[in-house]
Amino acid sequence: MSVVTIPKQLVKSEDLVVIPKSEYIEFLRLRGLVKEIKPTKEELKIIAQGEREIKMGKYEVWGKVKHELER
């Protein structure tokens, strides 16, 4: 197994990800198939509201919702 040392200058944040080249190529291929959609201001408001509700504990777990829908 090879050992690689990454200089601190290259790592400016903790967002560094190391993956095999074949997986990176596959990621690039798949990324090309998916169109990036930018949310509207209204959608961003709705997302922010949902995030606030989750922080406050106002949500239902999927298992409970699924069980209720199956009835």
Biopython code that builds the backbone (N, CA, C, O; Angstrom):
import numpy as np
from Bio.PDB.StructureBuilder import StructureBuilder

atoms = [
    (1, "MET", "N", (0.849, -1.171, 0.000)),
    (1, "MET", "CA", (0.000, 0.000, 0.000)),
    (1, "MET", "C", (0.897, 1.238, 0.000)),
    (1, "MET", "O", (1.870, 1.315, 0.750)),
    (2, "SER", "N", (0.555, 2.197, -0.848)),
    (2, "SER", "CA", (1.332, 3.431, -0.943)),
    (2, "SER", "C", (0.903, 4.420, 0.117)),
    (2, "SER", "O", (-0.253, 4.453, 0.538)),
    (3, "VAL", "N", (1.863, 5.225, 0.539)),
    (3, "VAL", "CA", (1.580, 6.291, 1.492)),
    (3, "VAL", "C", (1.795, 7.612, 0.769)),
    (3, "VAL", "O", (2.821, 7.811, 0.119)),
    (4, "VAL", "N", (0.836, 8.505, 0.883)),
    (4, "VAL", "CA", (0.920, 9.802, 0.226)),
    (4, "VAL", "C", (0.830, 10.884, 1.279)),
    (4, "VAL", "O", (-0.042, 10.842, 2.147)),
    (5, "THR", "N", (1.720, 11.848, 1.209)),
    (5, "THR", "CA", (1.679, 12.988, 2.111)),
    (5, "THR", "C", (1.200, 14.193, 1.324)),
    (5, "THR", "O", (1.782, 14.541, 0.297)),
    (6, "ILE", "N", (0.150, 14.827, 1.799)),
    (6, "ILE", "CA", (-0.409, 15.990, 1.120)),
    (6, "ILE", "C", (0.081, 17.239, 1.836)),
    (6, "ILE", "O", (-0.168, 17.411, 3.029)),
    (7, "PRO", "N", (0.779, 18.113, 1.110)),
    (7, "PRO", "CA", (1.281, 19.340, 1.745)),
    (7, "PRO", "C", (0.142, 20.206, 2.276)),
    (7, "PRO", "O", (-0.921, 20.290, 1.661)),
    (8, "LYS", "N", (0.369, 20.846, 3.417)),
    (8, "LYS", "CA", (-0.659, 21.679, 4.032)),
    (8, "LYS", "C", (-1.118, 22.799, 3.113)),
    (8, "LYS", "O", (-2.264, 23.240, 3.209)),
    (9, "GLN", "N", (-0.246, 23.270, 2.221)),
    (9, "GLN", "CA", (-0.619, 24.351, 1.305)),
    (9, "GLN", "C", (-1.756, 23.923, 0.372)),
    (9, "GLN", "O", (-2.552, 24.755, -0.064)),
    (10, "LEU", "N", (-1.827, 22.624, 0.071)),
    (10, "LEU", "CA", (-2.871, 22.129, -0.828)),
    (10, "LEU", "C", (-4.204, 21.921, -0.116)),
    (10, "LEU", "O", (-5.258, 21.873, -0.751)),
    (11, "VAL", "N", (-4.148, 21.800, 1.197)),
    (11, "VAL", "CA", (-5.365, 21.549, 1.967)),
    (11, "VAL", "C", (-5.711, 22.828, 2.715)),
    (11, "VAL", "O", (-5.231, 23.062, 3.824)),
    (12, "LYS", "N", (-6.542, 23.647, 2.098)),
    (12, "LYS", "CA", (-6.911, 24.921, 2.712)),
    (12, "LYS", "C", (-8.137, 24.782, 3.619)),
    (12, "LYS", "O", (-8.427, 25.671, 4.420)),
    (13, "SER", "N", (-8.842, 23.677, 3.490)),
    (13, "SER", "CA", (-9.996, 23.420, 4.357)),
    (13, "SER", "C", (-10.069, 21.920, 4.598)),
    (13, "SER", "O", (-9.208, 21.166, 4.143)),
    (14, "GLU", "N", (-11.086, 21.499, 5.304)),
    (14, "GLU", "CA", (-11.254, 20.068, 5.587)),
    (14, "GLU", "C", (-12.109, 19.386, 4.530)),
    (14, "GLU", "O", (-12.640, 18.304, 4.781)),
    (15, "ASP", "N", (-12.257, 19.985, 3.359)),
    (15, "ASP", "CA", (-13.115, 19.450, 2.314)),
    (15, "ASP", "C", (-12.381, 18.565, 1.313)),
    (15, "ASP", "O", (-12.908, 18.321, 0.228)),
    (16, "LEU", "N", (-11.213, 18.087, 1.629)),
    (16, "LEU", "CA", (-10.429, 17.265, 0.733)),
    (16, "LEU", "C", (-10.979, 15.844, 0.719)),
    (16, "LEU", "O", (-11.240, 15.254, 1.767)),
    (17, "VAL", "N", (-11.151, 15.303, -0.492)),
    (17, "VAL", "CA", (-11.622, 13.930, -0.648)),
    (17, "VAL", "C", (-10.664, 13.220, -1.595)),
    (17, "VAL", "O", (-10.322, 13.752, -2.651)),
    (18, "VAL", "N", (-10.238, 12.041, -1.226)),
    (18, "VAL", "CA", (-9.347, 11.256, -2.073)),
    (18, "VAL", "C", (-10.089, 9.990, -2.481)),
    (18, "VAL", "O", (-10.526, 9.207, -1.639)),
    (19, "ILE", "N", (-10.222, 9.807, -3.808)),
    (19, "ILE", "CA", (-10.904, 8.623, -4.334)),
    (19, "ILE", "C", (-10.089, 8.083, -5.505)),
    (19, "ILE", "O", (-9.288, 8.812, -6.091)),
    (20, "PRO", "N", (-10.285, 6.826, -5.845)),
    (20, "PRO", "CA", (-9.591, 6.278, -7.007)),
    (20, "PRO", "C", (-9.993, 7.024, -8.287)),
    (20, "PRO", "O", (-11.120, 7.504, -8.409)),
    (21, "LYS", "N", (-9.061, 7.112, -9.228)),
    (21, "LYS", "CA", (-9.296, 7.836, -10.482)),
    (21, "LYS", "C", (-10.504, 7.277, -11.222)),
    (21, "LYS", "O", (-11.277, 8.041, -11.801)),
    (22, "SER", "N", (-10.679, 5.967, -11.214)),
    (22, "SER", "CA", (-11.806, 5.363, -11.931)),
    (22, "SER", "C", (-13.145, 5.841, -11.354)),
    (22, "SER", "O", (-14.097, 6.072, -12.100)),
    (23, "GLU", "N", (-13.213, 5.989, -10.031)),
    (23, "GLU", "CA", (-14.446, 6.477, -9.412)),
    (23, "GLU", "C", (-14.666, 7.947, -9.735)),
    (23, "GLU", "O", (-15.804, 8.374, -9.927)),
    (24, "TYR", "N", (-13.592, 8.726, -9.797)),
    (24, "TYR", "CA", (-13.702, 10.140, -10.146)),
    (24, "TYR", "C", (-14.202, 10.295, -11.582)),
    (24, "TYR", "O", (-15.050, 11.144, -11.855)),
    (25, "ILE", "N", (-13.693, 9.499, -12.478)),
    (25, "ILE", "CA", (-14.143, 9.550, -13.874)),
    (25, "ILE", "C", (-15.617, 9.188, -13.953)),
    (25, "ILE", "O", (-16.370, 9.825, -14.690)),
    (26, "GLU", "N", (-16.036, 8.188, -13.215)),
    (26, "GLU", "CA", (-17.451, 7.802, -13.195)),
    (26, "GLU", "C", (-18.312, 8.935, -12.626)),
    (26, "GLU", "O", (-19.402, 9.205, -13.131)),
    (27, "PHE", "N", (-17.820, 9.593, -11.579)),
    (27, "PHE", "CA", (-18.530, 10.730, -11.003)),
    (27, "PHE", "C", (-18.718, 11.830, -12.046)),
    (27, "PHE", "O", (-19.814, 12.371, -12.192)),
    (28, "LEU", "N", (-17.656, 12.156, -12.763)),
    (28, "LEU", "CA", (-17.750, 13.193, -13.795)),
    (28, "LEU", "C", (-18.754, 12.811, -14.880)),
    (28, "LEU", "O", (-19.505, 13.658, -15.364)),
    (29, "ARG", "N", (-18.764, 11.536, -15.260)),
    (29, "ARG", "CA", (-19.706, 11.064, -16.272)),
    (29, "ARG", "C", (-21.145, 11.223, -15.787)),
    (29, "ARG", "O", (-22.001, 11.724, -16.516)),
    (30, "LEU", "N", (-21.402, 10.800, -14.565)),
    (30, "LEU", "CA", (-22.754, 10.890, -14.018)),
    (30, "LEU", "C", (-23.174, 12.340, -13.798)),
    (30, "LEU", "O", (-24.334, 12.694, -14.012)),
    (31, "ARG", "N", (-22.234, 13.174, -13.372)),
    (31, "ARG", "CA", (-22.544, 14.585, -13.159)),
    (31, "ARG", "C", (-23.009, 15.243, -14.450)),
    (31, "ARG", "O", (-23.862, 16.130, -14.428)),
    (32, "GLY", "N", (-22.453, 14.813, -15.560)),
    (32, "GLY", "CA", (-22.856, 15.348, -16.854)),
    (32, "GLY", "C", (-24.278, 14.975, -17.234)),
    (32, "GLY", "O", (-24.889, 15.643, -18.068)),
    (33, "LEU", "N", (-24.818, 13.916, -16.634)),
    (33, "LEU", "CA", (-26.171, 13.466, -16.943)),
    (33, "LEU", "C", (-27.239, 14.199, -16.139)),
    (33, "LEU", "O", (-28.414, 14.197, -16.507)),
    (34, "VAL", "N", (-26.823, 14.825, -15.039)),
    (34, "VAL", "CA", (-27.773, 15.473, -14.141)),
    (34, "VAL", "C", (-27.677, 16.985, -14.297)),
    (34, "VAL", "O", (-26.601, 17.568, -14.162)),
    (35, "LYS", "N", (-28.807, 17.607, -14.580)),
    (35, "LYS", "CA", (-28.838, 19.051, -14.716)),
    (35, "LYS", "C", (-28.936, 19.693, -13.330)),
    (35, "LYS", "O", (-29.762, 19.294, -12.509)),
    (36, "GLU", "N", (-28.091, 20.681, -13.082)),
    (36, "GLU", "CA", (-28.129, 21.389, -11.803)),
    (36, "GLU", "C", (-29.290, 22.378, -11.832)),
    (36, "GLU", "O", (-29.430, 23.161, -12.771)),
    (37, "ILE", "N", (-30.109, 22.331, -10.805)),
    (37, "ILE", "CA", (-31.265, 23.217, -10.711)),
    (37, "ILE", "C", (-31.041, 24.174, -9.554)),
    (37, "ILE", "O", (-30.793, 23.747, -8.427)),
    (38, "LYS", "N", (-31.127, 25.456, -9.829)),
    (38, "LYS", "CA", (-30.973, 26.453, -8.777)),
    (38, "LYS", "C", (-32.354, 26.790, -8.228)),
    (38, "LYS", "O", (-33.253, 27.151, -8.988)),
    (39, "PRO", "N", (-32.529, 26.676, -6.908)),
    (39, "PRO", "CA", (-33.848, 26.959, -6.321)),
    (39, "PRO", "C", (-34.196, 28.450, -6.413)),
    (39, "PRO", "O", (-33.324, 29.319, -6.395)),
    (40, "THR", "N", (-35.501, 28.709, -6.511)),
    (40, "THR", "CA", (-35.989, 30.081, -6.528)),
    (40, "THR", "C", (-35.941, 30.652, -5.116)),
    (40, "THR", "O", (-35.684, 29.922, -4.158)),
    (41, "LYS", "N", (-36.185, 31.947, -4.984)),
    (41, "LYS", "CA", (-36.190, 32.561, -3.656)),
    (41, "LYS", "C", (-37.263, 31.935, -2.782)),
    (41, "LYS", "O", (-37.050, 31.696, -1.593)),
    (42, "GLU", "N", (-38.414, 31.673, -3.377)),
    (42, "GLU", "CA", (-39.516, 31.057, -2.625)),
    (42, "GLU", "C", (-39.111, 29.662, -2.138)),
    (42, "GLU", "O", (-39.383, 29.302, -0.993)),
    (43, "GLU", "N", (-38.468, 28.888, -2.996)),
    (43, "GLU", "CA", (-38.024, 27.550, -2.607)),
    (43, "GLU", "C", (-36.970, 27.618, -1.503)),
    (43, "GLU", "O", (-36.974, 26.789, -0.593)),
    (44, "LEU", "N", (-36.071, 28.595, -1.576)),
    (44, "LEU", "CA", (-35.067, 28.763, -0.525)),
    (44, "LEU", "C", (-35.723, 29.100, 0.809)),
    (44, "LEU", "O", (-35.264, 28.646, 1.857)),
    (45, "LYS", "N", (-36.797, 29.898, 0.780)),
    (45, "LYS", "CA", (-37.541, 30.214, 2.012)),
    (45, "LYS", "C", (-38.141, 28.944, 2.607)),
    (45, "LYS", "O", (-38.076, 28.716, 3.815)),
    (46, "ILE", "N", (-38.726, 28.123, 1.738)),
    (46, "ILE", "CA", (-39.357, 26.884, 2.198)),
    (46, "ILE", "C", (-38.310, 25.942, 2.788)),
    (46, "ILE", "O", (-38.551, 25.316, 3.820)),
    (47, "ILE", "N", (-37.162, 25.840, 2.149)),
    (47, "ILE", "CA", (-36.073, 24.996, 2.653)),
    (47, "ILE", "C", (-35.609, 25.492, 4.017)),
    (47, "ILE", "O", (-35.421, 24.693, 4.934)),
    (48, "ALA", "N", (-35.422, 26.798, 4.157)),
    (48, "ALA", "CA", (-34.982, 27.377, 5.430)),
    (48, "ALA", "C", (-36.009, 27.098, 6.528)),
    (48, "ALA", "O", (-35.642, 26.776, 7.658)),
    (49, "GLN", "N", (-37.295, 27.223, 6.193)),
    (49, "GLN", "CA", (-38.350, 26.940, 7.165)),
    (49, "GLN", "C", (-38.286, 25.482, 7.609)),
    (49, "GLN", "O", (-38.405, 25.181, 8.796)),
    (50, "GLY", "N", (-38.099, 24.586, 6.654)),
    (50, "GLY", "CA", (-37.992, 23.167, 6.981)),
    (50, "GLY", "C", (-36.798, 22.877, 7.880)),
    (50, "GLY", "O", (-36.899, 22.086, 8.818)),
    (51, "GLU", "N", (-35.671, 23.516, 7.594)),
    (51, "GLU", "CA", (-34.486, 23.325, 8.427)),
    (51, "GLU", "C", (-34.718, 23.818, 9.852)),
    (51, "GLU", "O", (-34.266, 23.191, 10.809)),
    (52, "ARG", "N", (-35.431, 24.952, 9.995)),
    (52, "ARG", "CA", (-35.744, 25.468, 11.335)),
    (52, "ARG", "C", (-36.650, 24.479, 12.079)),
    (52, "ARG", "O", (-36.459, 24.222, 13.267)),
    (53, "GLU", "N", (-37.633, 23.932, 11.365)),
    (53, "GLU", "CA", (-38.543, 22.985, 12.003)),
    (53, "GLU", "C", (-37.812, 21.720, 12.448)),
    (53, "GLU", "O", (-38.099, 21.173, 13.513)),
    (54, "ILE", "N", (-36.873, 21.264, 11.634)),
    (54, "ILE", "CA", (-36.102, 20.076, 12.013)),
    (54, "ILE", "C", (-35.297, 20.365, 13.275)),
    (54, "ILE", "O", (-35.259, 19.532, 14.181)),
    (55, "LYS", "N", (-34.653, 21.528, 13.353)),
    (55, "LYS", "CA", (-33.880, 21.890, 14.542)),
    (55, "LYS", "C", (-34.755, 21.950, 15.783)),
    (55, "LYS", "O", (-34.301, 21.642, 16.885)),
    (56, "MET", "N", (-36.025, 22.350, 15.602)),
    (56, "MET", "CA", (-36.950, 22.445, 16.729)),
    (56, "MET", "C", (-37.594, 21.101, 17.051)),
    (56, "MET", "O", (-38.354, 20.991, 18.013)),
    (57, "GLY", "N", (-37.290, 20.067, 16.241)),
    (57, "GLY", "CA", (-37.850, 18.736, 16.489)),
    (57, "GLY", "C", (-39.232, 18.541, 15.919)),
    (57, "GLY", "O", (-39.908, 17.575, 16.269)),
    (58, "LYS", "N", (-39.673, 19.434, 15.047)),
    (58, "LYS", "CA", (-41.011, 19.331, 14.452)),
    (58, "LYS", "C", (-40.941, 18.529, 13.154)),
    (58, "LYS", "O", (-40.978, 19.093, 12.061)),
    (59, "TYR", "N", (-40.839, 17.211, 13.289)),
    (59, "TYR", "CA", (-40.807, 16.347, 12.119)),
    (59, "TYR", "C", (-41.264, 14.956, 12.523)),
    (59, "TYR", "O", (-41.320, 14.628, 13.708)),
    (60, "GLU", "N", (-41.587, 14.154, 11.540)),
    (60, "GLU", "CA", (-41.973, 12.767, 11.767)),
    (60, "GLU", "C", (-40.937, 11.871, 11.097)),
    (60, "GLU", "O", (-40.428, 12.201, 10.025)),
    (61, "VAL", "N", (-40.625, 10.748, 11.722)),
    (61, "VAL", "CA", (-39.689, 9.813, 11.115)),
    (61, "VAL", "C", (-40.374, 9.079, 9.973)),
    (61, "VAL", "O", (-41.577, 8.827, 10.025)),
    (62, "TRP", "N", (-39.606, 8.735, 8.935)),
    (62, "TRP", "CA", (-40.164, 8.138, 7.724)),
    (62, "TRP", "C", (-40.922, 6.846, 8.039)),
    (62, "TRP", "O", (-41.977, 6.606, 7.452)),
    (63, "GLY", "N", (-40.422, 6.020, 8.937)),
    (63, "GLY", "CA", (-41.098, 4.766, 9.252)),
    (63, "GLY", "C", (-42.526, 4.986, 9.735)),
    (63, "GLY", "O", (-43.429, 4.237, 9.363)),
    (64, "LYS", "N", (-42.736, 6.007, 10.559)),
    (64, "LYS", "CA", (-44.077, 6.303, 11.072)),
    (64, "LYS", "C", (-44.983, 6.804, 9.947)),
    (64, "LYS", "O", (-46.134, 6.379, 9.845)),
    (65, "VAL", "N", (-44.477, 7.697, 9.112)),
    (65, "VAL", "CA", (-45.270, 8.225, 8.000)),
    (65, "VAL", "C", (-45.633, 7.094, 7.040)),
    (65, "VAL", "O", (-46.778, 6.990, 6.599)),
    (66, "LYS", "N", (-44.665, 6.257, 6.722)),
    (66, "LYS", "CA", (-44.907, 5.143, 5.804)),
    (66, "LYS", "C", (-45.964, 4.200, 6.350)),
    (66, "LYS", "O", (-46.849, 3.753, 5.621)),
    (67, "HIS", "N", (-45.863, 3.897, 7.658)),
    (67, "HIS", "CA", (-46.854, 3.014, 8.284)),
    (67, "HIS", "C", (-48.262, 3.607, 8.189)),
    (67, "HIS", "O", (-49.220, 2.892, 7.895)),
    (68, "GLU", "N", (-48.384, 4.922, 8.439)),
    (68, "GLU", "CA", (-49.688, 5.569, 8.376)),
    (68, "GLU", "C", (-50.230, 5.593, 6.947)),
    (68, "GLU", "O", (-51.438, 5.478, 6.741)),
    (69, "LEU", "N", (-49.352, 5.741, 5.970)),
    (69, "LEU", "CA", (-49.784, 5.766, 4.577)),
    (69, "LEU", "C", (-50.243, 4.383, 4.116)),
    (69, "LEU", "O", (-51.105, 4.276, 3.244)),
    (70, "GLU", "N", (-49.676, 3.334, 4.689)),
    (70, "GLU", "CA", (-50.030, 1.976, 4.287)),
    (70, "GLU", "C", (-51.419, 1.579, 4.769)),
    (70, "GLU", "O", (-52.016, 0.644, 4.234)),
    (71, "ARG", "N", (-51.936, 2.277, 5.768)),
    (71, "ARG", "CA", (-53.258, 1.931, 6.302)),
    (71, "ARG", "C", (-54.360, 2.258, 5.381)),
    (71, "ARG", "O", (-55.524, 2.020, 5.702)),
]
sb = StructureBuilder()
sb.init_structure("model")
sb.init_model(0)
sb.init_chain("A")
sb.init_seg("    ")
for serial, (resi, resn, name, xyz) in enumerate(atoms, 1):
    if name == "N":
        sb.init_residue(resn, " ", resi, " ")
    sb.init_atom(name, np.array(xyz, "f"), 0.0, 1.0, " ", f" {name:<3s}", serial, name[0])
structure = sb.get_structure()
